Amino acid sequence: MPTSDGLVYSLPDPILERFFLHILPKIHQNIEWFHLQSRSMERSLRATNFRIFTKGTECYKRDNNAIIFNHILTMFTNLQYLNFDRSSIYDDRLFFCMRRPTVVSTNLLELHVSLHTFDDCLYLLDGHFNQLHSLYVDVTNNFPGGIFKSVHQVSLFDERPFEHEFFLQSAQSFPFLEKLYECNHERQMYKECSKSIIKYPYLKQLDIICTCKDYHKQFLFDTKTCLSFDVHVSMDYELVKQVTCNFT
């Protein structure tokens, strides 16, 4: 609920209760935009007589997330936007190893989701959302490879360092990458282990402002990465001066 101070606050509990119990069951087929928050999840799913597993094991928590994800897309048939990120679910990430996605949506256009592995991302992209044009994925950097020619924009975030091998593998997997954004302040552990020079032949935009100096070296040193001359690079000027010894 927006207020005069420009902030957004949750609605009072009585209003939320009335919405989820009496209004949502009547209009759920018309919902096109859904940003789920964990504190509202139980009410939302209870509105459609949906039961969540209550066993407290990690296995059941992960299974719950996949079930809830499937149920939301089954219930809201006209959904065009879904935000199912880490703040929305009981466990940190969706995990499809035990229960793969079964729904098919011809309406979903934009999806925000946190996944446990890159394989979970492949399950999602395996013909389930044929109209999807924007996918925002938070996934661990345990990258298994594969080639994805239709991916042109990638954003990388992690609390663990991205090593040279990770960038090499991702460059090979996304051969037509045009935009790359990275946010990582963890120092690389294997800075001197770069054997192959990484090439991004189609890259047009690179944003490494939110990184430490290791990643400025990673992309600015031609012994590590080869960039074309027409790439627009956003970076931290002070870090650039450090890694290039003031040669800017």
N, C-alpha and C positions, 0 to 999 in steps of 0.2 A: 504494500500500500504506500504510494508516494506521499510525501509530506512537504510542507513549506520550506524545510531546510535542505531539500534536494535529495534526501536519503529515502531508501525503501525499507519498510518494516513489515513484518509478518502481520497478517490479519488476526484479530482476536479469535481465540479458540471457538467460541459459540458460532461465529460466522463461518469459520473453516469447517466446523462439524456439519453445519447446515448445507454448505456447498457440496461436501463430499458425500453426504448421505442422501440428500434429496435432489440436488441439481445435477451433479456429475453423471449419475446413472441414466438420466434422460437425454443428455447432450453429448455423451462420449463419442458417438459416431461422427460428430461434427467438429471435434477438436482437431486443429491443424498445427498448433504450437504447444510443446510440452517440455517444461524445464522442471525436472523432478528434484525435490530436496528430501534428504533422508528423514527429516522430522515429519514430513507429510506423506511419506510413502505408505505407511500402514493404513492411514485413512483413505488414501486414494485407491488402494487395492481392495480394501474392505467394501468400498462402494460397489464393487462388481462381484462380491462374494468370493474373492480370491483368498486362498489360505497359503500363508508362508510357512515353510518348515521351521520348527523351533529347536531342533537339536543343535547344540552349541559347538559342534566340531567344525574345524576349518573347512573340511570337505563339504559339509552341508551349507555353510555360508557361501562358498563359491557357487555351489549348485543353485542356491537361491537366486543369486544375481542373474544367472542365465535364464532361469524360469521367469523371473520378474521382467527381464528384457523382452522375452518372447511374448509374455502376457500383455505388456503395454502395447506392442505393435499389433497384437491380435485384437485388443479392445478398441484402440483408437485407429480405426481403419482409414481415416482420411488425414492422418498425421503427416505433416510436411517437414516439421522441425522437431528434433528430439535431442535434448541434452541429458546424457546419462553418464556424467563424469564422476570423478572420485569422491566428490562431496555429496553425491546422490545415493550412494549404495553402502550397504553394511560393510562389505569387505572392500579393500582398496581397488580391485580391478575385476573386470569380467573375465571369466575363465570358461572356455567352451570345450575343454578336453572331455568332460563327463557328459555334457549336454549341449550339443551343437545347435545353432540357431535353426529353427524350423519354419519361421514365418517368411513370407514373401510379400514385400510392399511395393506397389506400383506408384505410390504417391510421395514417399519420403524423399526429400530433396537435400536436407542437411542433417548430419549426425555428428554429435560430439560424444566420444566414448573413451573410457580407460580400459586397456586390455592387459592381460597378464603376459602374453607372448605374441610374437609376430604371427605365429600360426593362427591365433585367434582372429587376427585381422584378415587373414586369407579366408577363414570360414565366413566372415561377414561379406566379403567381396565376391563370394562364389555364387553369383546370380540371384542374391536375395533382394537387392534394391536396384532395379534397372533404371530408375530415374534419378538416382543419387548423383549430385554434382559437387557436393562439398562434404568431405569427410575429415574430421579433426580427431586424431588418435593420439592418446597418451599411452605409450608402450615402452617396456624396458628395452635397453639397447642390446639385448641378446638376439642379434640379427641372424636369421638362418639363410639369407640369400634369396635367390629367385630373380626373375627379370620382369619389370613392370613398365612397359613402354608408354602407357597412358598417363603416368604420374609426372606432373611438371612442377609441383611445388611441395616442399617438405619442410617441416619444422621439427627441430630436435631439442628436447629438454631432458635432463637427467641429473640425478644427484651423484652419479658415478661418472668417472671420466670417459670421454670418447677417445679411444686410441686410434692410431693411424690405420690399423687393419679394419676398424669399423668404417671409417670414411672410404677406404678402398672398396670394401664390399658394397657399401650403399651406393657409391658412384657407379659400380657395375650393375647394380640392381635397378637403378633409375637412370638409364642411359640418356634420356631426353630431359633431364632436370633443368629447369629455367630459374627457379627461385629457391634459395636455401636460407633458412633462418635457424640460428643456433643459440641456445642459452645454456651455458654450463660454466661454473666457476671452479670446478674440481681440476686440479693439476693432473696432467697426463703422467702415467707411471712409466711408459716405455717410449720416451721422447726420441731416443737415438735408434729405434728399431724400425725405421721406415725404409723398406727395401725397394718398393715400387712407387713411382711418382703417380699421384692421383690426377686424373683428367676429367674436367667437366666441359665438354665441347660446346654445350648449348646453354650454359649458365649465363644469365643476364643480371641477376640480383643476388647479392650475398650480404647477409646481416650477421655480424659477429660482435656487435656492441656489447651484448650481455655475456661476454666470455672473459676468461683470464688470458694472460699473454701466451700461454701454450697454444691456444687455438688461433691467435693472430699469427704466430710462427707457422702453424699448420697450413694456413691458406696463403700467407704472403711469401714464404720461402719456396723458390722454384725447385729446391731439392726434395720437397715434400708434395707440393701441389702445383699443377699447371693450369693457370686461368687465362682466358683470352683477354685481349686488351680492352674490349668494350664492356667488361663486367662492371656494374655499379656496386661498389663495396661500401657498406656502412660499418664503421669500426671505431674503437676507442683511440683517439689521437695520442693520448699520453702513453698508452701501451704500444702503439705503433712506433713512437720515438724510442721506447725502451728496446724493443726487439730488433730495430734497425739501427741502433746506436745513433739516433738523431738524423739518420739519412732518410728524409721524407720529401 
